[in-house]
Amino acid sequence: MKKVERIKRNAHFRLIYKKGKSISDSNLVMYYSKNGNNLNRIGVSVSKKVGNSVVRNRYKRLIREGYRKNKSIFKQGYDIIFIARNGILKSDYHGVEKSIISLLKKVGLVKEGN
């Protein structure tokens, strides 16, 4: 994933939390808002409550990879933040990927025909 496709600054995270909408399932909470660009930017957050740094970084990688592999089916022009919940510890890569796709489908950010 390219650097311009990532949300890194705390101020950007806070802005999306404040102005965006949210939806969740047992694995993830997703915040999203329009960004006015032709590409999506993604941010990932995993709390210390989920596990130690090794576990947190593993789930960050799984979330980013699940999004990256499927980004061609998503509508463009949004800032999206994924926050891992404790339930993610019971999931493997396919469970995380399924959660990402289902959350984006629920809010209508998946292109027609997918």
Secondary structure, DSSP 8 states (H G I E B T S, - for coil): --GGGB---HHHHHHHHHHSEEEE-SSEEEEEEE-SSSS-EEEEEE-TTT--HHHHHHHHHHHHHHHHHHGGGB-SSEEEEEEE-GGGGG--HHHHHHHHHHHHHHTT-B-TT-
